[in-house]
Amino acid sequence: MKRMIMTAACALLLALSACSGTGSAAPEKKEPAEPETIHHAEIVIRDYGTVTVELDGPTAPVTVRNFIRLAEEGFYDGLTFHRIIDGFMIQGGKPDTVEKMDMCETITGEFTANGWENTLLHVPGTISMARAEDYNSASSQFFIMVGEAPHLDGYYAAFGHVTDGLDIVQKIASDARPTDNNGTIPADEQPVIETVKIID
């Protein structure tokens, strides 16, 4: 049964693209912090608390640059964790308006199967990018691991890890009541991301 759930979960990640394209002209963007260094961000989640993540710019510079840009533009403010599978991951960052769709850009998939050296593993606390079947289709949706998923290693762009608040991530996962094996959470039960703050 656990294997079936993990297989379905993997299919879930393959099936989800954060945005289908860049849409109309995006608003003027300010330059993000230098991505080739280590950065830190705080993900403030309503009714749960703050999860601090370390962003690994040297390993995944394109992904980190994209995450920082979206956070600094307020993209994540008010979005939710809409798919949650206890023992696997919590996923959020799906745009909910046309305006936010227009802020999205698809990015290069920084993982081994796409010709990029990335040795980060999908273990509890890892933050990584969701994508569709196309290796270069990730955009805004990210997931934070609750369990281990070695079948994702080398196929998804892990770009950092939780340094504080993993217990919050685990609590969100254990509280979730998905409506199907794909981890779909009813709209009125989705944990809300109040903001993502780039600390350094």
Backbone as a chain_set.jsonl record, in Angstrom:
{"seq": "MKRMIMTAACALLLALSACSGTGSAAPEKKEPAEPETIHHAEIVIRDYGTVTVELDGPTAPVTVRNFIRLAEEGFYDGLTFHRIIDGFMIQGGKPDTVEKMDMCETITGEFTANGWENTLLHVPGTISMARAEDYNSASSQFFIMVGEAPHLDGYYAAFGHVTDGLDIVQKIASDARPTDNNGTIPADEQPVIETVKIID", "coords": {"N": [[0.828, -1.204, 0.0], [1.944, 1.236, 0.838], [3.865, 1.537, -1.146], [2.209, 1.888, -3.365], [1.038, 4.349, -2.748], [3.297, 6.013, -2.783], [4.046, 5.745, -5.447], [1.831, 6.894, -6.708], [2.146, 9.413, -5.676], [4.513, 10.249, -6.867], [3.677, 10.341, -9.501], [1.885, 12.381, -9.222], [3.574, 14.616, -8.803], [4.845, 14.703, -11.272], [2.701, 15.361, -12.851], [2.069, 17.96, -12.33], [2.396, 21.279, -13.169], [3.699, 24.415, -12.372], [3.076, 26.836, -13.699], [1.762, 27.408, -16.925], [3.076, 28.963, -18.718], [4.665, 32.116, -19.528], [2.738, 33.988, -19.877], [1.148, 37.197, -20.287], [2.997, 40.305, -20.53], [5.203, 40.554, -17.849], [5.262, 42.267, -14.644], [7.616, 44.943, -13.91], [10.713, 43.747, -12.752], [12.661, 43.575, -9.796], [16.157, 43.263, -9.211], [17.21, 40.138, -7.95], [18.733, 38.867, -4.89], [22.198, 37.87, -4.986], [22.464, 34.736, -6.462], [24.334, 32.643, -6.338], [25.256, 32.042, -3.852], [24.708, 30.964, -0.44], [21.456, 31.368, 0.819], [18.784, 32.491, 2.994], [15.407, 31.926, 3.916], [12.175, 32.756, 5.221], [9.214, 31.053, 5.653], [6.1, 31.926, 6.306], [3.388, 30.537, 7.84], [-0.017, 30.523, 8.14], [-1.635, 30.019, 11.242], [0.135, 28.037, 11.915], [2.916, 28.699, 12.04], [6.395, 29.646, 11.567], [8.528, 28.54, 9.044], [11.866, 28.049, 8.477], [14.09, 28.14, 5.784], [17.064, 27.064, 4.157], [18.577, 28.191, 1.263], [20.139, 26.76, -1.428], [22.178, 28.213, -3.306], [24.675, 27.739, -4.736], [24.321, 25.095, -5.662], [21.855, 25.048, -7.047], [21.424, 27.495, -8.789], [19.703, 28.811, -10.681], [17.155, 28.014, -9.902], [17.069, 28.946, -7.249], [17.386, 31.692, -7.718], [14.973, 32.21, -9.054], [13.069, 31.54, -7.066], [13.698, 33.429, -5.091], [13.15, 35.81, -6.497], [10.337, 35.589, -6.946], [9.442, 35.515, -4.287], [10.298, 38.038, -3.332], [8.737, 39.674, -4.876], [6.302, 39.289, -3.777], [4.768, 37.2, -4.613], [4.107, 34.687, -3.408], [2.544, 35.373, -1.253], [-0.375, 34.761, 0.454], [-0.999, 32.506, -1.015], [-1.397, 28.878, -1.027], [-0.796, 25.658, 0.617], [-1.657, 23.224, -1.299], [-1.657, 20.564, -1.991], [-1.092, 17.696, -0.193], [0.607, 15.023, 1.24], [0.823, 12.887, 3.763], [3.774, 11.696, 5.253], [5.128, 11.948, 2.939], [5.19, 14.612, 1.345], [4.58, 18.232, 1.401], [2.951, 20.481, -0.714], [3.05, 23.622, -2.353], [2.395, 26.987, -3.638], [0.972, 27.367, -5.972], [-0.262, 29.444, -8.493], [-3.046, 31.672, -8.101], [-4.423, 33.581, -9.453], [-4.851, 35.454, -12.527], [-3.048, 37.521, -12.677], [-0.985, 36.6, -11.01], [-0.271, 34.339, -12.435], [0.906, 35.565, -14.585], [3.25, 36.4, -13.479], [4.851, 34.244, -13.43], [7.59, 32.237, -14.617], [8.881, 29.702, -16.63], [11.558, 27.514, -15.781], [14.972, 26.288, -16.06], [15.451, 22.869, -15.417], [17.226, 21.927, -12.749], [18.754, 19.294, -12.301], [20.132, 15.941, -12.232], [19.175, 14.182, -14.305], [18.602, 15.985, -16.23], [20.967, 16.901, -17.072], [22.353, 18.395, -15.179], [24.467, 18.889, -12.437], [23.443, 17.921, -9.382], [23.42, 17.092, -6.201], [21.75, 17.013, -4.048], [19.54, 15.397, -1.824], [16.252, 13.934, -1.649], [15.007, 14.085, 1.181], [13.587, 14.177, 4.548], [12.671, 17.516, 5.099], [13.903, 18.628, 2.87], [13.633, 21.099, 0.325], [12.094, 21.421, -2.779], [11.442, 21.579, -6.361], [8.288, 21.349, -7.972], [7.122, 19.96, -11.061], [5.985, 19.573, -14.506], [5.761, 16.96, -16.993], [7.728, 17.734, -18.812], [11.108, 18.423, -18.479], [11.979, 21.021, -18.078], [9.911, 22.57, -16.991], [9.243, 23.56, -14.502], [8.158, 26.166, -12.27], [6.725, 27.979, -10.204], [5.669, 26.378, -8.198], [6.516, 24.619, -5.295], [7.79, 21.992, -3.166], [7.975, 20.602, 0.124], [9.766, 18.155, 1.695], [8.504, 15.492, 3.709], [8.929, 12.86, 4.223], [11.268, 10.288, 3.086], [12.269, 10.119, -0.309], [13.776, 8.606, -2.478], [13.41, 8.006, -5.161], [12.914, 10.393, -6.391], [15.299, 11.69, -6.486], [17.659, 13.244, -8.494], [15.841, 13.725, -10.46], [14.202, 15.809, -9.865], [14.403, 19.257, -8.994], [15.922, 19.787, -6.269], [16.557, 22.362, -3.933], [17.374, 23.288, -1.489], [17.039, 23.24, 2.142], [15.111, 22.684, 5.14], [15.878, 24.533, 7.99], [14.835, 25.248, 10.385], [11.808, 24.479, 11.965], [10.845, 22.098, 10.943], [9.163, 20.468, 12.347], [6.797, 21.849, 12.128], [6.185, 21.54, 9.429], [5.778, 18.773, 9.43], [3.564, 18.654, 11.118], [1.622, 19.998, 9.595], [1.399, 18.138, 7.542], [0.426, 15.873, 8.932], [-1.992, 16.806, 9.867], [-3.49, 17.092, 7.597], [-6.265, 16.345, 5.448], [-6.621, 14.8, 2.845], [-8.532, 14.487, -0.213], [-8.164, 12.542, -2.049], [-5.866, 10.058, -3.481], [-3.88, 11.586, -4.534], [-3.35, 13.63, -2.868], [-4.956, 15.884, -2.772], [-6.255, 18.766, -1.293], [-9.151, 20.083, 0.233], [-10.357, 23.332, -0.703], [-11.024, 25.099, 1.421], [-9.56, 24.109, 3.479], [-6.908, 24.308, 3.057], [-3.652, 25.004, 4.109], [-2.517, 28.314, 4.632], [-0.083, 30.318, 3.072], [1.243, 32.977, 4.465], [3.313, 34.768, 3.954], [6.466, 34.82, 2.192], [9.589, 35.451, 3.24], [12.656, 36.787, 2.296], [15.627, 36.456, 3.927], [18.409, 36.76, 3.819]], "CA": [[0.0, 0.0, 0.0], [2.824, 2.389, 0.898], [4.472, 1.675, -2.463], [1.19, 2.435, -4.258], [0.892, 5.765, -2.413], [4.479, 6.715, -3.251], [3.976, 5.776, -6.905], [0.834, 7.909, -7.046], [2.716, 10.709, -5.322], [5.477, 10.595, -7.906], [2.876, 10.724, -10.667], [1.33, 13.698, -8.888], [4.565, 15.651, -9.046], [5.047, 14.777, -12.707], [1.517, 15.914, -13.509], [1.807, 19.338, -11.935], [3.254, 22.374, -13.599], [3.312, 25.606, -11.627], [2.451, 27.75, -14.642], [1.91, 26.876, -18.271], [3.911, 29.846, -19.514], [4.905, 33.402, -18.912], [1.55, 34.819, -20.015], [1.416, 38.527, -20.814], [4.191, 40.942, -19.988], [5.271, 40.558, -16.384], [5.626, 43.575, -14.111], [9.049, 45.196, -13.773], [11.266, 42.93, -11.68], [13.896, 44.068, -9.222], [17.188, 42.244, -9.219], [17.25, 39.368, -6.707], [20.043, 38.719, -4.262], [23.108, 37.009, -5.728], [21.991, 33.381, -6.212], [25.372, 31.627, -6.243], [25.654, 31.879, -2.461], [23.658, 30.426, 0.421], [20.485, 32.353, 1.289], [17.796, 31.97, 3.938], [14.063, 32.481, 3.771], [11.172, 32.347, 6.207], [7.884, 30.804, 5.103], [5.172, 32.13, 7.415], [2.18, 29.771, 7.521], [-1.093, 30.907, 9.056], [-2.062, 29.068, 12.271], [1.169, 27.031, 12.182], [4.179, 29.304, 12.439], [7.39, 30.005, 10.561], [9.496, 27.522, 8.619], [13.057, 28.672, 7.908], [14.769, 27.273, 4.825], [18.327, 27.492, 3.583], [18.514, 28.056, -0.186], [21.472, 26.378, -1.884], [22.491, 28.871, -4.562], [25.73, 27.09, -5.513], [23.839, 23.866, -6.291], [20.72, 25.3, -7.944], [21.349, 28.962, -8.885], [18.533, 29.266, -11.435], [15.985, 27.758, -9.063], [17.135, 29.872, -6.118], [17.115, 33.036, -8.251], [13.541, 32.268, -9.341], [12.345, 31.533, -5.796], [13.931, 34.732, -4.465], [12.4, 36.821, -7.258], [8.913, 35.467, -6.657], [9.213, 35.902, -2.892], [10.474, 39.482, -3.182], [7.622, 40.336, -5.556], [5.072, 39.008, -3.045], [3.995, 36.186, -5.333], [3.623, 33.609, -2.543], [1.674, 35.884, -0.194], [-1.776, 34.381, 0.331], [-1.189, 31.209, -1.675], [-1.633, 27.801, -0.067], [-0.314, 24.298, 0.386], [-2.886, 22.657, -1.863], [-1.536, 19.108, -2.084], [-0.344, 17.232, 0.972], [0.569, 13.575, 1.47], [1.552, 12.609, 4.996], [4.838, 10.733, 5.027], [5.788, 12.232, 1.668], [5.533, 16.014, 1.149], [3.536, 19.244, 1.297], [3.233, 21.243, -1.931], [2.36, 24.893, -2.448], [2.898, 27.935, -4.619], [0.188, 27.383, -7.215], [-0.877, 30.768, -8.671], [-4.507, 31.634, -7.994], [-5.0, 34.67, -10.242], [-4.18, 35.701, -13.802], [-1.904, 38.383, -12.374], [0.113, 35.774, -10.504], [0.167, 33.513, -13.558], [1.776, 36.402, -15.411], [4.526, 36.568, -12.792], [5.583, 32.982, -13.53], [8.466, 31.927, -15.731], [9.42, 28.349, -16.522], [13.005, 27.571, -15.572], [15.757, 25.09, -16.327], [15.426, 21.864, -14.357], [18.597, 21.711, -12.281], [18.891, 17.952, -11.724], [21.023, 15.068, -12.99], [18.557, 13.667, -15.521], [18.547, 17.092, -17.188], [22.338, 17.308, -17.356], [22.839, 19.343, -14.176], [24.955, 18.201, -11.24], [22.72, 18.303, -8.168], [23.52, 15.922, -5.331], [20.833, 17.124, -2.915], [18.632, 14.25, -1.738], [14.877, 14.196, -1.198], [14.867, 13.541, 2.536], [12.779, 15.113, 5.332], [13.156, 18.883, 5.175], [14.37, 19.137, 1.578], [12.698, 21.88, -0.477], [12.347, 21.059, -4.167], [10.485, 22.142, -7.297], [7.355, 20.505, -8.716], [7.166, 20.226, -12.498], [5.213, 18.68, -15.355], [6.616, 15.946, -17.612], [8.862, 18.452, -19.393], [12.12, 18.668, -17.455], [12.165, 22.457, -17.879], [8.569, 23.149, -16.824], [9.02, 24.091, -13.15], [8.002, 27.612, -12.257], [6.521, 28.559, -8.874], [5.262, 25.398, -7.193], [7.588, 23.926, -4.594], [7.319, 21.068, -2.14], [8.885, 20.331, 1.23], [9.674, 16.733, 2.01], [8.196, 15.015, 5.058], [9.583, 11.561, 4.275], [12.33, 10.092, 2.119], [11.781, 9.741, -1.64], [14.969, 8.49, -3.328], [13.048, 7.943, -6.581], [12.892, 11.755, -6.919], [16.669, 12.181, -6.584], [18.164, 13.306, -9.861], [14.747, 14.001, -11.391], [13.545, 17.04, -9.425], [15.405, 20.234, -8.584], [16.034, 20.154, -4.859], [17.344, 23.591, -3.899], [17.654, 23.716, -0.127], [16.485, 22.402, 3.206], [14.576, 23.349, 6.331], [16.817, 24.638, 9.107], [14.034, 25.389, 11.597], [10.377, 24.369, 11.707], [10.444, 20.838, 10.313], [8.017, 19.981, 13.111], [5.617, 22.515, 11.569], [5.905, 20.84, 8.172], [5.225, 17.464, 9.794], [2.23, 18.886, 11.681], [0.752, 20.28, 8.457], [1.162, 16.869, 6.842], [-0.399, 14.965, 9.734], [-3.329, 17.392, 9.991], [-4.163, 17.135, 6.291], [-7.305, 15.364, 5.113], [-6.772, 14.835, 1.384], [-9.749, 13.87, -0.748], [-7.797, 11.467, -2.968], [-4.507, 9.57, -3.314], [-2.959, 12.598, -5.03], [-3.12, 14.614, -1.824], [-5.753, 17.089, -2.976], [-6.834, 19.295, -0.062], [-10.263, 21.009, -0.037], [-9.915, 24.735, -0.717], [-11.184, 25.762, 2.715], [-8.692, 23.467, 4.464], [-5.518, 24.433, 2.628], [-2.855, 25.935, 4.923], [-2.22, 29.534, 3.882], [1.228, 30.942, 3.156], [1.035, 34.417, 4.651], [4.369, 35.432, 3.193], [7.8, 34.235, 2.142], [10.541, 36.557, 3.447], [14.062, 36.483, 2.055], [16.352, 37.022, 5.064], [19.731, 37.176, 3.31]], "C": [[0.867, 1.262, 0.0], [3.464, 2.633, -0.458], [3.495, 2.288, -3.448], [1.026, 3.935, -4.027], [2.076, 6.553, -2.948], [4.501, 6.802, -4.768], [2.993, 6.84, -7.367], [1.388, 9.299, -6.765], [3.704, 11.174, -6.368], [4.744, 11.053, -9.161], [2.272, 12.103, -10.459], [2.319, 14.801, -9.224], [4.825, 15.816, -10.533], [3.905, 15.502, -13.393], [1.326, 17.395, -13.265], [2.854, 20.299, -12.442], [2.774, 23.628, -12.891], [2.581, 26.602, -12.515], [2.694, 27.204, -16.034], [2.788, 27.741, -19.146], [4.059, 31.173, -18.824], [3.706, 34.327, -19.024], [1.909, 36.157, -20.62], [2.615, 39.13, -20.102], [4.137, 41.017, -18.475], [5.621, 41.949, -15.896], [7.138, 43.714, -13.987], [9.587, 44.451, -12.564], [12.512, 43.599, -11.114], [14.895, 42.926, -9.179], [17.191, 41.488, -7.891], [18.648, 39.376, -6.103], [20.882, 37.759, -5.095], [22.794, 35.54, -5.429], [23.08, 32.344, -5.985], [25.94, 31.482, -4.833], [24.478, 31.275, -1.687], [22.759, 31.571, 0.884], [19.534, 31.678, 2.272], [16.464, 32.67, 3.732], [13.173, 31.961, 4.879], [9.83, 32.213, 5.514], [6.909, 30.862, 6.278], [3.827, 31.504, 7.033], [1.121, 30.03, 8.593], [-1.486, 29.737, 9.966], [-1.02, 27.993, 12.586], [2.479, 27.635, 12.666], [5.109, 29.524, 11.261], [8.359, 28.854, 10.314], [10.656, 28.256, 7.958], [13.755, 27.687, 6.984], [16.082, 27.904, 4.387], [18.283, 27.184, 2.1], [19.924, 27.867, -0.726], [21.759, 26.94, -3.271], [23.595, 28.216, -5.364], [25.253, 25.836, -6.25], [22.765, 24.134, -7.327], [20.503, 26.803, -8.119], [20.116, 29.481, -9.617], [17.27, 29.143, -10.584], [15.938, 28.731, -7.89], [16.824, 31.295, -6.579], [15.613, 33.217, -8.487], [12.719, 32.356, -8.053], [12.478, 32.883, -5.094], [13.126, 35.814, -5.179], [10.916, 36.773, -6.914], [8.598, 35.91, -5.233], [9.289, 37.414, -2.73], [9.362, 40.263, -3.876], [6.278, 40.061, -4.87], [4.203, 37.944, -3.684], [3.358, 35.168, -4.388], [2.629, 34.068, -1.479], [0.215, 35.52, -0.46], [-2.033, 33.087, -0.419], [-1.236, 30.109, -0.613], [-0.78, 26.568, -0.352], [-1.552, 23.496, -0.018], [-2.85, 21.144, -2.046], [-0.605, 18.625, -0.98], [-0.51, 15.723, 1.095], [1.433, 13.288, 2.691], [2.574, 11.505, 4.74], [5.598, 10.982, 3.738], [6.174, 13.708, 1.566], [4.305, 16.906, 1.277], [3.919, 20.146, 0.124], [2.399, 22.508, -1.988], [2.918, 25.754, -3.562], [2.16, 27.955, -5.935], [-0.481, 28.742, -7.365], [-2.39, 30.671, -8.704], [-5.198, 32.762, -8.751], [-4.242, 34.787, -11.555], [-2.936, 36.554, -13.58], [-0.719, 37.563, -11.886], [0.609, 34.794, -11.573], [1.169, 34.29, -14.403], [3.142, 36.634, -14.768], [5.423, 35.342, -12.952], [6.458, 32.913, -14.768], [8.924, 30.481, -15.555], [10.945, 28.44, -16.502], [13.659, 26.235, -15.906], [15.679, 24.142, -15.136], [16.84, 21.502, -13.942], [18.714, 20.378, -11.54], [19.622, 17.064, -12.719], [20.433, 14.592, -14.304], [18.466, 14.724, -16.614], [19.94, 17.662, -17.464], [22.937, 18.295, -16.387], [23.276, 18.588, -12.932], [24.263, 18.755, -9.995], [22.664, 17.065, -7.287], [22.598, 15.994, -4.113], [19.809, 15.989, -2.967], [17.262, 14.674, -1.231], [14.622, 13.436, 0.099], [14.037, 14.544, 3.336], [13.431, 16.489, 5.455], [13.669, 19.459, 3.876], [13.267, 19.953, 0.906], [13.087, 21.694, -1.941], [11.23, 21.618, -5.039], [9.598, 21.07, -7.931], [7.464, 20.884, -10.194], [6.196, 19.304, -13.21], [6.191, 17.677, -15.988], [7.866, 16.561, -18.236], [9.853, 18.788, -18.285], [12.284, 20.156, -17.13], [10.832, 23.189, -17.698], [8.285, 23.677, -15.426], [8.916, 25.607, -13.213], [7.873, 28.151, -10.84], [6.199, 27.523, -7.804], [6.48, 24.678, -6.612], [6.977, 22.934, -3.613], [8.41, 20.877, -1.097], [8.674, 18.896, 1.661], [9.354, 16.493, 3.489], [8.864, 13.659, 5.275], [10.741, 11.503, 3.294], [11.726, 9.638, 0.798], [12.963, 9.654, -2.599], [14.654, 8.411, -4.815], [12.948, 9.329, -7.218], [14.302, 12.308, -7.133], [17.152, 12.124, -8.031], [17.112, 13.636, -10.896], [13.962, 15.261, -11.033], [14.606, 17.956, -8.827], [15.281, 20.589, -7.113], [16.926, 21.391, -4.784], [17.579, 24.123, -2.495], [17.035, 22.784, 0.887], [16.006, 23.257, 4.374], [15.647, 23.36, 7.422], [16.085, 24.802, 10.442], [12.553, 25.285, 11.215], [9.962, 23.101, 10.983], [9.248, 20.226, 11.041], [6.718, 20.611, 12.606], [5.204, 21.84, 10.265], [5.249, 19.492, 8.455], [3.81, 17.594, 10.358], [1.226, 19.171, 10.574], [0.396, 18.987, 7.735], [0.236, 15.953, 7.627], [-1.823, 15.483, 9.916], [-4.156, 17.263, 8.716], [-5.175, 16.009, 6.117], [-7.556, 15.402, 3.61], [-8.005, 14.074, 0.924], [-9.451, 12.741, -1.714], [-6.347, 11.056, -2.717], [-3.453, 10.549, -3.824], [-2.72, 13.705, -4.02], [-3.892, 15.899, -1.977], [-6.443, 17.505, -1.675], [-7.983, 20.228, -0.421], [-9.823, 22.453, 0.136], [-9.982, 25.391, 0.651], [-10.324, 25.148, 3.815], [-7.212, 23.608, 4.121], [-4.76, 25.43, 3.506], [-2.366, 27.108, 4.084], [-0.785, 30.016, 4.157], [0.994, 32.442, 3.298], [2.075, 35.214, 3.893], [5.607, 34.554, 3.155], [8.784, 35.397, 2.197], [11.961, 36.072, 3.171], [14.882, 37.214, 3.13], [17.73, 37.533, 4.623], [20.04, 36.488, 2.003]], "O": [[0.591, 2.223, -0.718], [3.6, 3.778, -0.889], [3.882, 3.111, -4.277], [0.892, 4.704, -4.979], [1.899, 7.637, -3.504], [4.924, 7.816, -5.324], [3.275, 7.597, -8.296], [1.136, 10.243, -7.513], [3.736, 12.353, -6.72], [5.138, 12.026, -9.803], [2.161, 12.894, -11.395], [1.96, 15.799, -9.849], [5.006, 16.935, -11.012], [4.11, 16.18, -14.399], [0.502, 18.028, -13.926], [4.046, 20.147, -12.175], [1.571, 23.878, -12.816], [1.559, 27.155, -12.107], [3.734, 26.596, -16.289], [3.209, 27.303, -20.217], [3.637, 31.346, -17.681], [3.653, 35.349, -18.341], [2.868, 36.254, -21.385], [3.173, 38.531, -19.183], [3.156, 41.481, -17.894], [6.21, 42.735, -16.637], [7.857, 42.715, -13.963], [9.004, 44.506, -11.482], [13.33, 44.13, -11.867], [14.513, 41.757, -9.118], [17.177, 42.106, -6.826], [19.611, 39.829, -6.722], [20.341, 36.929, -5.825], [22.848, 35.129, -4.271], [22.786, 31.259, -5.484], [26.989, 30.866, -4.645], [23.388, 31.104, -2.232], [23.25, 32.623, 1.293], [19.487, 30.452, 2.368], [16.411, 33.858, 3.415], [13.385, 30.871, 5.408], [9.362, 33.147, 4.864], [6.889, 29.975, 7.131], [3.211, 31.885, 6.038], [1.337, 29.788, 9.78], [-1.647, 28.608, 9.504], [-1.26, 27.13, 13.431], [3.084, 27.125, 13.609], [4.676, 29.58, 10.11], [8.926, 28.28, 11.243], [10.46, 28.996, 6.994], [13.985, 26.535, 7.353], [16.191, 29.124, 4.263], [17.988, 26.056, 1.706], [20.799, 28.706, -0.511], [21.608, 26.249, -4.28], [23.475, 28.135, -6.587], [25.731, 25.547, -7.347], [22.764, 23.508, -8.387], [19.499, 27.335, -7.646], [19.542, 30.492, -9.212], [16.432, 30.044, -10.552], [14.88, 29.277, -7.576], [16.086, 32.02, -5.912], [15.052, 34.261, -8.154], [11.785, 33.153, -7.961], [11.502, 33.417, -4.567], [12.489, 36.643, -4.53], [10.31, 37.805, -6.624], [7.605, 36.599, -4.997], [8.44, 38.01, -2.067], [9.079, 41.4, -3.497], [5.239, 40.54, -5.324], [3.032, 37.801, -3.334], [2.188, 34.822, -4.554], [1.947, 33.243, -0.87], [-0.359, 35.92, -1.473], [-3.169, 32.614, -0.459], [-1.126, 30.396, 0.579], [-0.142, 26.449, -1.398], [-2.38, 23.141, 0.82], [-3.89, 20.514, -2.236], [0.527, 19.093, -0.855], [-1.627, 15.207, 1.06], [2.654, 13.438, 2.637], [2.272, 10.505, 4.089], [6.595, 10.316, 3.463], [7.354, 14.041, 1.685], [3.166, 16.44, 1.266], [5.08, 20.529, -0.013], [1.2, 22.488, -1.711], [3.785, 25.331, -4.326], [2.661, 28.501, -6.918], [-1.2, 29.167, -6.461], [-2.954, 29.725, -9.254], [-6.421, 32.886, -8.699], [-3.127, 34.282, -11.684], [-1.902, 36.339, -14.213], [0.418, 37.798, -12.297], [1.794, 34.46, -11.601], [2.159, 33.733, -14.878], [4.088, 37.024, -15.452], [6.614, 35.396, -12.645], [6.121, 33.452, -15.822], [9.311, 30.08, -14.458], [11.539, 29.323, -17.121], [12.996, 25.204, -16.019], [15.823, 24.561, -13.987], [17.569, 20.851, -14.691], [18.765, 20.341, -10.311], [19.721, 17.391, -13.902], [21.122, 14.597, -15.324], [18.275, 14.398, -17.786], [20.08, 18.754, -18.013], [23.916, 18.967, -16.71], [22.54, 17.741, -12.426], [24.473, 19.906, -9.61], [21.95, 16.108, -7.586], [22.659, 15.128, -3.24], [19.28, 15.666, -4.031], [17.13, 15.643, -0.483], [14.102, 12.32, 0.11], [13.8, 15.655, 2.86], [14.587, 16.61, 5.86], [13.857, 20.671, 3.779], [12.104, 19.552, 0.914], [14.26, 21.795, -2.3], [10.204, 22.074, -4.535], [10.08, 20.025, -8.368], [7.855, 22.003, -10.527], [5.65, 18.375, -12.614], [7.334, 17.57, -15.546], [8.943, 15.966, -18.189], [9.478, 19.371, -17.268], [12.686, 20.505, -16.02], [10.655, 24.299, -18.199], [7.195, 24.193, -15.177], [9.501, 26.25, -14.084], [8.827, 28.728, -10.319], [6.433, 27.769, -6.62], [7.349, 24.198, -7.341], [5.798, 23.026, -3.272], [9.602, 20.975, -1.391], [7.555, 18.474, 1.954], [9.853, 17.18, 4.38], [9.31, 13.349, 6.38], [11.152, 12.522, 2.739], [10.774, 8.857, 0.786], [13.139, 10.533, -3.443], [15.511, 8.709, -5.648], [12.901, 9.443, -8.443], [14.486, 13.277, -7.869], [17.061, 11.091, -8.695], [17.428, 13.809, -12.073], [13.143, 15.726, -11.826], [15.58, 17.496, -8.232], [14.622, 21.563, -6.749], [17.936, 21.47, -5.484], [17.945, 25.287, -2.326], [16.569, 21.693, 0.558], [16.442, 24.393, 4.562], [16.243, 22.329, 7.734], [16.648, 24.527, 11.501], [12.103, 25.922, 10.263], [8.85, 23.024, 10.46], [8.42, 19.55, 10.429], [5.661, 19.981, 12.65], [4.02, 21.599, 10.028], [4.278, 19.117, 7.797], [2.957, 16.743, 10.105], [0.109, 18.654, 10.599], [-0.756, 18.766, 7.363], [-0.647, 15.322, 7.047], [-2.754, 14.699, 10.098], [-5.385, 17.318, 8.76], [-4.971, 14.884, 6.574], [-8.555, 15.953, 3.148], [-8.461, 13.14, 1.584], [-10.366, 12.048, -2.159], [-5.675, 11.624, -1.856], [-2.262, 10.362, -3.575], [-1.958, 14.632, -4.294], [-3.53, 16.911, -1.377], [-7.126, 16.703, -1.038], [-7.823, 21.086, -1.289], [-9.016, 22.765, 1.013], [-9.092, 26.161, 1.01], [-10.353, 25.61, 4.956], [-6.358, 23.077, 4.831], [-5.18, 26.58, 3.635], [-1.866, 26.929, 2.974], [-0.345, 30.107, 5.303], [0.589, 33.1, 2.339], [1.756, 36.221, 3.26], [5.774, 33.658, 3.982], [8.807, 36.234, 1.295], [12.412, 35.077, 3.738], [14.835, 38.44, 3.227], [18.151, 38.62, 5.02], [21.104, 36.71, 1.425]]}, "num_chains": 1, "name": "protein.A"}
